[in-house]
């Protein structure tokens, strides 16, 4: 890829639009900066550096042999030892920087947890994960640089107030420093783009690998190692292109930093000639001292010249974090904290779409209280989306969602807080969501004070006795990541028990028996029949057996409510349901 094409790629793929012009202020808002630890670390670092730097004259005497006893060597060794002890004690500042990165991670994580589900429809979850794990490292770079700059500024003052000859030669270094700063501001532009580009590719690369590692068993079963290698190599190449661009950027930064070192030799050559002619430099000791002080000054300038590039890299590396912070959060507690008594769920001309796709179109229906409502239709017809709207996971829908009944008083769902509304729902999905932890922890997930008798009751209802008995540790058996140590049917039964544990007013069963063997499925269906008595239940299914006992069936077709009625009514008039029931009964 050419340099021009690479730069174009950075502008297209690495540039992130922000609402704020002060991203660092947004990033640090609400976070207590480690000011005390930074200042203490700076003081220790400054003390250690000065103790070493002020031994330049002793070093010069030792280097040229200009001493008559061991005092210069002893003094130099002692002061350097003490200086390095202070220098390494400045780790307290580094602990503050690590603490700052942890606080940024917590802030981003809390923000992500409060974002609406629609955010995750447009953002890859694994990429967001990468942002949380790696990007906060950029946040403390400016503070670390300011700490070092504070230390070295004091050192610069010591140098400039020292030997007159050295002070005069130092003016050349100051001019070189000013010229270097001009170079560094140009280098900073590339540094910011490079950091943004690398951060983006790192997120994509991490996302891809995380997904593949999560499905390694499937990949091997499909003999797809070769194909996966080819796809992975493409991602590695893209990361390589990003690193290559960043290498150019870092080279520009390094050139600026080394330029000031070149000025040291220039000062030594030209200034030395005039100083020797003027009689201000008369011994080799003074020349060695000049180099010792000059070396310290170069270190000062090199750290100062990093300011533009580090701030630019920080801005580039944290752009995505700031973009996440600018997203609108869900407001969980606006509205009544107490939902009224359970009633009918009413949809009125409800429409919803993702970024550029309409999923639901003017859906109007009543889900009666205490009854079983089944939703059927082809894949992609909007069945699951209806349940998500009912849970108010997509509050940005059009149309109305009410709690009440036809002809009676209806309460707009927006008058009830999201927290109170969602607490009334229980969900069992086709792909049971289990977390790494024990069976007990997964069943009791979301329950503040689980009761042992209630736990044992739901275990019986979900036919989990054999699962508990056949695994070492029983309820304390660790199910592994995503519940991988349990079979699909066992995971589903744990999920059903968890839904029962919350004792919801509204129970959503989204293909809840899809992964069960026929015997277990019959047992679960029996248990579900018991817990659904008197409870409003919404069943999403592709199986006629799962809907045959429903009080009402909604037939979805391409986001439109095509028909609704009892099982018998739809078998008599709806072509899709006729084929649906006939196929399942064969």
C-alpha positions, -999 to 999 in steps of 0.1 A, spaced: 0 0 0 14 34 -10 19 61 16 -8 82 0 -33 54 0 -23 45 36 -29 81 47 -63 81 29 -71 48 48 -63 65 81 -86 94 73 -115 71 63 -111 44 89 -94 61 118 -111 95 121 -138 96 147 -163 125 149 -168 139 184 -194 163 197 -170 179 222 -139 199 214 -124 190 248 -122 152 248 -98 150 278 -122 171 299 -150 148 290 -129 117 297 -118 129 332 -151 145 343 -163 130 375 -129 113 381 -106 123 410 -72 128 395 -42 114 414 -29 149 421 -12 142 455 5 110 443 16 127 411 31 156 431 48 133 456 62 112 428 73 143 410 91 155 442 109 122 447 118 120 410 130 156 410 151 150 441 167 119 427 174 135 394 190 166 409 212 146 433 226 128 403 227 158 379 246 180 404 275 156 404 285 167 369 316 185 382 326 154 403 321 132 373 342 155 352 371 154 377 369 116 379 368 113 341 400 134 335 418 123 367 417 157 382 416 147 419 442 140 446 421 119 470 391 96 469 366 122 480 352 130 445 346 92 439 330 87 473 308 118 470 298 108 435 290 72 444 271 82 476 250 110 460 242 88 429 231 59 452 208 82 472 195 98 440 186 65 424 168 54 456 147 86 454 142 81 417 128 46 421 107 57 451 88 79 426 68 47 417 41 62 439 32 84 409 30 54 386 6 38 410 -15 69 407 -14 66 369 -25 30 371 -53 40 395 -64 67 370 -66 41 342 -87 18 364 -111 47 371 -114 54 334 -122 18 328 -148 18 355 -164 50 341 -165 35 306 -179 2 318 -206 19 339 -215 40 308 -217 9 286 -239 -9 310 -263 21 309 -265 24 271 -296 12 253 -297 -20 234 -298 -1 202 -262 9 208 -251 -27 207 -270 -32 174 -247 -7 157 -215 -14 176 -195 -47 177 -195 -58 214 -160 -73 211 -147 -40 197 -162 -21 227 -145 -47 249 -111 -39 233 -117 -2 240 -122 -8 277 -92 -31 280 -66 -11 260 -75 25 253 -76 38 289 -38 34 290 -36 66 269 -54 86 296 -25 90 320 2 98 295 -2 136 298 1 135 336 32 113 334 48 137 310 39 167 331 55 149 361 87 144 343 86 179 328 82 194 362 113 176 374 134 185 345 123 221 344 139 225 379 170 207 365 171 232 336 171 261 361 200 245 380 220 241 348 214 277 336 224 292 369 256 273 370 290 279 353 290 311 331 307 294 302 282 265 302 253 290 305 264 308 273 268 276 254 233 265 266 218 294 246 225 274 215 207 244 229 177 267 237 175 278 201 177 242 190 149 233 214 126 260 199 133 247 164 127 212 176 93 222 191 82 234 156 92 200 142 73 182 170 40 200 163 41 187 128 50 152 140 21 154 165 -4 155 136 9 121 124 11 108 159 -26 115 165 -37 99 133 -14 69 140 -28 64 175 -64 65 162 -56 42 133 -38 16 155 -65 18 182 -92 11 156 -74 -19 140 -65 -33 175 -102 -32 184 -111 -50 151 -84 -76 155 -93 -83 192 -129 -86 182 -122 -111 155 -99 -133 176 -123 -133 206 -151 -145 183 -129 -172 168 -116 -185 201 -152 -186 213 -161 -210 185 -129 -230 182 -147 -263 186 -170 -255 157 -141 -244 135 -123 -277 140 -154 -297 135 -159 -280 101 -123 -285 91 -120 -247 86 -86 -241 101 -71 -232 66 -99 -208 58 -96 -192 93 -59 -188 88 -64 -169 55 -90 -146 71 -69 -141 102 -39 -132 81 -59 -104 64 -66 -89 98 -30 -92 108 -20 -75 75 -45 -47 83 -29 -43 117 5 -43 101 -5 -14 78 -17 5 108 15 -2 127 35 8 96 18 42 95 23 46 132 60 37 127 63 66 103 46 89 129 69 77 157 100 81 134 90 118 129 87 122 167 120 105 173 137 127 147 124 158 166 137 144 199 172 135 185 175 168 167 181 186 200 209 161 208 225 172 175 224 207 188 245 197 218 274 187 196 269 219 176 271 239 208 301 220 219 319 227 186 310 263 178 306 277 213 337 258 225 358 276 199 347 310 210 349 301 247 384 288 244 395 319 224 379 341 250 398 323 278 367 311 295 375 274 289 410 266 301 409 229 312 396 196 299 377 193 332 355 222 322 349 206 288 338 173 304 316 192 328 300 209 298 292 176 282 278 163 315 255 193 320 247 194 283 236 158 284 212 166 312 198 196 293 193 173 262 172 150 285 152 181 296 145 192 261 137 157 248 110 153 274 96 187 267 95 180 230 73 149 236 44 172 248 28 178 214 30 142 203 19 126 236 -11 149 239 -19 142 202 -16 105 207 -37 106 238 -64 126 220 -63 100 191 -62 70 214 -91 81 236 -114 94 209 -135 63 208 -138 63 246 -151 99 245 -175 90 217 -189 62 240 -192 87 268 -212 110 245 -238 84 238 -272 89 254 -279 66 283 -310 49 294 -327 66 323 -338 37 345 -355 56 373 -375 83 355 -412 77 361 -431 58 388 -409 34 408 -440 13 415 -457 -3 385 -495 -8 390 -511 -42 393 -504 -65 364 -528 -60 335 -531 -65 298 -502 -54 276 -515 -32 247 -496 -23 215 -511 5 194 -498 12 160 -463 2 172 -434 5 147 -397 0 152 -367 -2 130 -329 -6 133 -305 18 116 -320 15 81 -344 -14 83 -381 -14 95 -387 -45 116 -422 -38 130 -449 -19 111 -481 -6 128 -485 -35 151 -517 -33 172 -525 -61 197 -536 -69 232 -518 -95 253 -544 -104 279 -535 -107 315 -532 -142 329 -534 -158 295 -509 -174 271 -502 -156 239 -481 -173 212 -462 -154 185 -454 -174 153 -440 -165 119 -411 -171 95 -376 -162 106 -371 -124 104 -408 -117 107 -404 -96 139 -414 -121 166 -385 -116 190 -385 -79 183 -421 -77 196 -409 -92 230 -380 -68 232 -403 -38 227 -426 -53 254 -396 -53 278 -389 -17 267 -354 -27 255 -361 -5 225 -378 26 240 -372 46 208 -401 28 191 -430 47 174 -466 42 185 -479 33 219 -472 7 246 -498 6 274 -506 -14 305 -544 -19 308 -572 -33 288 -594 -25 258 -622 -2 269 -607 4 303 -581 26 319 -547 23 302 -514 35 316 -487 47 292 -456 26 298 -435 57 297 -451 68 330 -434 38 347 -396 37 352 -376 13 331 -363 -4 363 -398 -10 377 -412 -21 343 -384 -46 335 -385 -61 370 -420 -75 361 -406 -96 332 -389 -129 331 -371 -142 300 -360 -176 288 -344 -174 253 -334 -200 228 -297 -196 235 -296 -198 273 -274 -171 288 -252 -185 315 -222 -169 332 -191 -186 345 -199 -195 381 -219 -221 400 -253 -235 391 -266 -217 422 -252 -184 412 -268 -187 377 -302 -197 390 -302 -168 416 -288 -142 391 -307 -110 396 -324 -121 429 -314 -99 458 -322 -123 486 -327 -158 473 -345 -182 496 -334 -218 498 -369 -232 498 -377 -212 467 -345 -224 451 -353 -260 457 -388 -255 444 -377 -241 410 -351 -269 407 -379 -294 409 -401 -275 385 -373 -272 359 -364 -309 363 -329 -300 374 -326 -326 402 -305 -350 380 -282 -322 369 -275 -311 404 -270 -347 416 -247 -358 387 -222 -330 389 -195 -328 416 -204 -301 441 -241 -301 432 -254 -265 432 -218 -253 437 -206 -269 404 -189 -244 382 -206 -244 348 -177 -228 329 -176 -199 304 -210 -196 288 -221 -227 307 -199 -249 284 -196 -277 310 -234 -283 307 -253 -297 277 -276 -275 257 -306 -290 274 -291 -286 309 -283 -250 302 -318 -244 291 -333 -259 322 -310 -237 344 -323 -207 325 -359 -217 330 -352 -222 367 -337 -187 368 -368 -172 352 -390 -190 377 -368 -177 406 -377 -141 398 -415 -149 400 -423 -125 372 -458 -111 363 -450 -115 326 -430 -145 314 -414 -145 279 -405 -179 265 -385 -173 233 -379 -208 218 -373 -219 254 -376 -257 247 -356 -256 214 -325 -274 228 -343 -301 249 -347 -337 241 -383 -349 237 -385 -365 271 -371 -334 290 -392 -311 267 -424 -328 278 -413 -325 315 -404 -288 311 -437 -281 292 -456 -297 321 -437 -276 346 -441 -244 325 -479 -251 323 -479 -251 361 -460 -218 366 -479 -200 337 -513 -205 355 -525 -171 363 -494 -155 348 -493 -135 315 -471 -156 292 -457 -147 258 -444 -177 238 -423 -173 207 -420 -207 189 -414 -226 157 -431 -256 172 -468 -262 171 -465 -283 203 -453 -251 220 -483 -231 210 -512 -255 208 -523 -247 244 -521 -209 238 -552 -188 245 -542 -165 216 -519 -167 187 -503 -137 168 -491 -144 133 -463 -121 122 -453 -116 85 -424 -93 75 -430 -70 105 -468 -68 101 -494 -85 123 -510 -107 97 -536 -123 119 -546 -131 154 -570 -155 171 -573 -188 188 -556 -219 176 -588 -232 162 -597 -200 144 -563 -197 127 -564 -233 117 -596 -226 99 -586 -193 81 -549 -186 81 -528 -203 54 -495 -199 72 -509 -213 104 -525 -242 86 -492 -252 71 -474 -245 104 -497 -268 124 -500 -295 97 -462 -298 94 -457 -301 132 -485 -327 135 -471 -351 108 
